């Protein structure tokens, strides 16, 4: 696919500073994402470490358990309990909180468990049952939130580095880019564009704001998105979107006129889009089609989980497969018992995995 283009002088050229912008969302999204990730790690991490220590040598004892479990969004469950017990003549009072993901309805049954090696460490048996679930949940949320915040920091630093490089003259290469988003506020256009059409096709996305009266150079469309002209400045990591008067580039008035002449000639014989009419129209799917796709996605997820569970209980090389243990534990009672019997027939000589343990957390139930 080819688009109309312009020819710039062959000498190294500088570009106006600030033509690649950092989206406003970065300024508040980054600290929020990182703060949530750190908060989750600090609040849930110590409890997981405590329960992992207890799981190495658990001891079920009698005591008093007070508190409740609350389920939010149908799957996120938080249990806050107060534990009171005696061991070796000493009395202990503990506050325990556990969070996990579980498709469960009704009440939970739980007991009081301490570490035989460190009796001051206590938890509820439900916390041990869901230990790998909690580890995976915390790791997933921390990586997603923290990773997202760090990725945004990396992108912001790359933008700042590119902005510093643009001040120094370098050869410019004209390329087409795809406009993926546009907004107009107070007479200024805010445009998001992606390098999907050039020979390099880095697929990197950049954001820019035009001054009042400025527009991008629209030269065609690629499907539902408009195509505009941008330039690579030397070996910078992001392309720079050009304005329709080429005032972003350090050129003389005559050089600007010469560069834009071919586009003006083409505009005289064909109607090209302008930024004023640039509003990529995407025909949305019907409600029935969206519902059908959603149901198909749900069926695929359920089928994948059920297939993985069958592989785990019937063919897995080890009973200690973390996702398999969690899925088996979440299965209805009849399926869970059948799955445990399949595992026991193959691994009955060893300790039972999570989801198939009896009250001592070691023997098969």
N, C-alpha and C positions, 0 to 999 in steps of 0.2 A: 504494500500500500504506500503510495507516494502522495506528498502534500506540497503545496506551494511553499517556497522558502525565500530567504534573503541571502545576499552575499556581503559579508563584512570585510573591512580592510584586513590584510594579512598580518599587519604588525601586532605585537602584544597590546592588549587593551585592558584598562581597568574598569571595574563595575562599581556603581554607586553603593555605598555601605548601607546595610540594613535591608537589602532587598529580599533576603530570606529571613523569615520571622519565626520566633518560637511561639507556638500556639498558647493562648492565655490559659487553657486548661492545664498545661504542664505545671504552672506555678502553684496551683493548689492541689492537683492530683498527686504529684510526687510525694509531698510530705504526708498526705492522707494515707496513701497506699503503704508507705514505709512505716508510718506510725501504727497502722492496724496490724501489719506483719509482726512488728516488734512486740506489740501488746499481746497478740495471740501466743507468740513464742514464750513470753515471760509469764503469762497466766496459765497456759496449758503444759508447757515444758516441764516444770518441776513436778507436777502431778504424774505425768507420764514416767519420768525418771524414778519417782518413788514407787509407782506400781510395778515398773520393770524390776526394781530391786526386790520387791516383795514376791514377784512371780518366780524368782530363782529358788526360793525355799518358803512356800506359803504355808501358813498354819491357820486353820479355821478355828475360831474360838467363839464363846458366847459373849454377848454384850448387848448394848442398847443402840439401836439405829433410829435416828429421827431425821426427817427431811422429806423431799419429794423430787420427782423428775418432771421436767417440763419439755414438751416437744413443740418446736417451732417450724414453720414451713413444711410440716408433715414428716420431715426426716431428721432435723437437727434436734438432738436430745441433750439436755443439760440436767445433771443430777447434783443437788446440793444437800449434803447430809451431815449430821453431827454424830460422832461415834463416841461411845463411852464404854470402857472395858477395863478389866484387871488382868494382870499377867505377872506371875512370880511375886505376888503380894503388893504390886505397885499399880496404882490407878492411872489411867490415861484418858484424856479428853482431846478429841481431834475433830477438825473440820475438813471435810473432803468434798471436792468438786470434780466431776468428770464430764467430758463432752464427747459425743460420738454421733455418727450417722447411722440411722437404723430405720427400716420400714417396719414399724411395730405398732400394734394397737393393743390397748388394754394396759394392765399394770405390769410392773417388773417385779420379780422375786430376787432377793439378794441376801447375802450374808456378810458377816464381819470377818475379815482376813488380815492377819498381821504377818510380818516377816519373822520366821523362827530365829533368824540370826540377829535381827534388830527389832525387838518387839515395840519400839516406839514408832515404827512405821506401820500404819494401818490404812486399810482401804475397804471398799465393798467388793464382793465377788463379781458384781456386774462390771466394775472397772477393769478387773483382770480378764473377764470374758471378752471385753471389747478393747483389749489393749492394742492389738494390731490395727483394729479399726481406728482407734484414736491416734496412733502414730501416723497412719496413712493420711487421715483427715488433716492433722496439724501440718504435716509435710506438704500436702497439696495446697492448702490455703497459704502457708508461709511462702512457698515457692511461687505461687501465682501472684500474690500481692507484692511480695518483696521483689520477685523477678520483674514484675511489671514496672514497679517504681525504679529499679536499677536500669531497665531498658530505656525508660523515658529520660533518665539522667544521661545515659550514653547518647541518645539522640539529640538532647539539648547541647551536650558538649560538641557533638559533630557539627551542629548548626553554627555554634560560636566559632569553631575552628574554620569552617567554610567562610563565614563572614570576615574573619581576619585575612584569609587568603585572597578574597576578592579585591582588597585594596591595592594589591600589587598587580601590575600589568601582566597579562599572559595571553597566549593564543586562544581565540574563541571558536568553538565548533557549534554551528546551529543545528538543533535537533527538534523534532516534534515531540510534544508531551501531551498526555491525556489529562484533561480537567476532570477531577473527581468530585469537586465540591466548590460551591461559590455562594457568597453571601454579601449583601450590601448594607452597610450601616453608616449613617451620617455622610452619605455620598461617597464612601470609600468601599472598594471591592476587596473582599478577603477571599483568596483563592487557594484551594488545595489541588496539587497536581502530582502526577506520577510518571516516572520514566519507564514506559511500557512499549514505546514504539520505536525508539532509536536502535542502532546496531548493538549498543551495549546492553540495553534492556535490564538495567539494574533493579527495576521495580521499586526503587526508593521513592518515598513520598516526601514532598516538601510543601511549605506553607508560606504565602506571601501576602502583603497588603499593598494595594495601590493607592496613590495619592488621588485627591479629588480630580475627576476628569480623565484619569488614566484608565486604560483598558488593556487586556492582553491582546496579542495578535492572533486572532482566530483564523485558521486556515482550512478547516474541514471538521469532520466528525469521525469517530471510531465507534460504531454501534450507537449506544445511547449517550456517549460522552463526547463533548467537543474536543477538538485538537488545537493546541496553540503552539507558538514557537518559543523555544528556550535555548540557552547556550550552556555548553560545558566550558568552564573557565579553567584552562590548564588541566590539572589532574585533581581538581576538587571533587569531593564526594557527592555533591548534590548539584543538579542543574539549576540555572537561574531563569525564571520566567521573564520574558521580555514585555515591555509596554509598547503600545501602538505607535509611539513617537520615538522610540529607541533612546529615551532620555536616561535610562538606567546604565547605558554604556557611555564611556568617555569618548565621544566623537565630535567632529566639527559639524556645523549645520549642513554643509554640502555633502559630507559623508552619510549623514542620516537620510538626506533626500535621495541620494543615489541608491542606498540600500533598500529604501521603501518603494522606489519607483516600480519594480516588477510587480509588487503586490497591488499598487494603485492601478496599474494597467490591467491586472487580472480582475480587480474589483469592478472595473468599468464594464466588463463583459459577463460577469457572473455575480450572483448575489451570495455574499459570504456572511456568516453569522457575526454578530457583534456581541460584546459582553452584555449589552443592555437586554438582548434577547436570549442570552445564554442561561438556560435553566433546564439542564438535562431532564428530559421527560422519560420516566421509566414506568412502563405499564405494569401495575402490580398484579399479583396473582389473585384469583378469586378466593373468597373465604372458604369455599368447599375444597378448592385445591390445596390451600394452606392447611386446612384441617386434615386432609388426606395425607399430606406429606408429614405432618406432625404425628399422626397415628402410625404411619409407616416407620418413622424414626423410632417411636416407642417400641414397636414390634421388633425392630432390628436389635435394639438395645436389650430387650428382654430375651430374645432368642440367643443373642451372643452370651449373655450372662448364664442362661440355662445350659447352653452348650459347653461353656467353660466349666461349669459345675459338674456336668457329666464326665468330662475329661478328667477332672480332678479326682473324683471319687472312684473312677473305674480304671484310669490309665496313668495318672501322675506318678513320676518316679519316686516321689517323697510325700509323706503325709503333711509335711511342714511347708506347704505352699501358701504364702500369706493371702493373696486374693482368694484362693480356693477355700481356705479356712473361714474367711469372713463370709463368703457367699453361702457356704454350707451352714454356717451358724444362723444366717438370716432366713434359711428355708423353713417352710411350715414343718410342724413337728413330724408328720409322717415321712416327708421327704428327707428331713434331717436324719431321722433314725435309719432310714434305708441307706442314705449316703454313708453314715458312720459304720453300718454293718459291712458295706463294701470296703471301706478303708480298713476296718478291723480284720477282714479276711485276708488282707494283703500285708498289713503292718501290725498285726495283733501282738507280736513279740515286743514291740517298743511302746513308749508312752503314747497316750492318746493326744491328738492335736487339738487345738482350740476349736470348740464347737462340738467335740465328741467326748469331753472329759466328764467324769463324775464329780462328786462333791470335793474330792481331794485334789482336783485339778491335775491329776496324773493318770489314773486308771480310766479305762473305757466305760462309758455309761451304758 
